[in-house]
């Protein structure tokens, strides 16, 4: 059993010092509560609604920035997955997520599917999402809109991820009364068809008129919601995600027929 904690925050747009303090404090609180994995929102170090590339560049950091040492120190034995505005070695900007443990930054994943105005600011990543072996188990990483592509979650499942940590910023959209946000429904379906845990950490507040869903949710490997809300925390058995058997005759992976799926590569 491991404890997964999502910490929903409201970053200050363009205020790197304030967001360094905010994220490190949230990580420390989650770790003090026994978390093995802590997930933070997308672009937690910078805010989201930038008016120009120059504005985003002013708060972009590299993976060697001291704030990640602060994350590692606050985390203790926990693993942190959090979003940040990355300045690449090529000078381009990326909407990225860092996987951090007591040893520092383990992996940086660059969002591959950019949403709306992100395309005016960021360069899309060109590498598949990673699966990182951690003390808590194999953790895959996606960012927000990436979850809308079933190829991405299936890629992580086939690569051995038992938990997918997804920093997100979900813009508020209309939905029927009593229904969960559509992004949560997608995460529930992806968790069920891949038999893996998915932890989506959203943000809160309103930024330059943009309202956020504040839909942070942790979904179990059976597809049902385990926890939701600003401090969503769930104890999960990742061994349950290791087996893809549904019954003695059906297995989610062995029952696949890839030869019939060739149109997916078009």
Helices and strands as residue ranges (DSSP letters): E 2-7, H 16-32, E 37-40, H 53-57, H 66-75, E 79-87, E 93-101, E 104-110, G 116-120, E 131-134, E 137-143, G 144-148, H 150-158, E 163-167, H 182-194, E 197-201, E 206-207, E 210-211, E 217-219, E 225-228, E 233-236, H 239-242, E 245-247, E 250-251, G 258-260, G 262-265
